[in-house]
Amino acid sequence: MSVEKPDFILFAQHGWADNRRAIADLVKRLVTPKTIAIAPSLGYFKTWLRIEPLIETVEEYATVTLDKYPNTPMRIIGHSMGGLIWLEILNRHPEWHGRVHSLVLIASPLGGAGLGRIFDPFNIGIGISRDLGKNRRPIAEQIAASIPTLVIAGNVDGGGDGTIAIGSTKVRHAHFICLSGLSHPVLRNHPRTEAAIREFWSDPQTLQETSEPTIVDEVIQRLQSVPGMIDAHQRDFHKATTAIVLKDGSSIRLWWNPLRVEHVFVASPQKKFLYGGFVGWIHEKALKKTLTEIKQKYAAEVSY
């Protein structure tokens, strides 16, 4: 597509086990005649292997296009792994940040995909699993602090879109919307997804922190930083038992699944789910160390 003086360049990237068809349909409904649209297909089978060659392919498309239109701002949409690919690219190219009008991440596992950890529990690199299970929340937070970012999640089972846990999509500084009833593949080009993007585009702003972090905020950030930590589905929250009661009345709860994989949950003083995560066997010691540190600094009482 050739446009003499485009208003925007729109990069849209499909995710794992997918091709460009669905997201290209979304792009067709979003673009104007003065938009350059780039939605490359990475190859269905290649998305099962390694993410690095996929990143390099998209990066090459972006570099050529941005060089051709050096004064044109860009919009970015990534579904699932497509969002992760663009996070990696933006992390490598901070010089592009000033050109990004907005970044939209649709059902992207920023905190790591639980399925990736299940398929590769020892992080040895089985196919794409290790790449999808990586926690990219620190990268996402840095980018969202400087680039207006919208996170779109789906909810079909009370805590996820059937593939990605809602908690894994959330990141500080980003606008967040959860579309009830929409599954992971449906989110790619649903009219409600389109409407959310249009509304965000009309007034994108970078969210700024307006208050000091609470005890719960600090505790959750500490848990998220544990090596190997992946956001958990909240369906198992009610099975967990209280391990640490915090000074503000919130609590940390623990649960082990049948495979003895340790899960940690944070509950509000009203016993409502706030956060859930899990680590594989190889990172249990790191989690226990962090729980000990949390207990020493934040605990009001302990009920082990």
Disulfide bonds with the S-S distance in Angstrom:
none
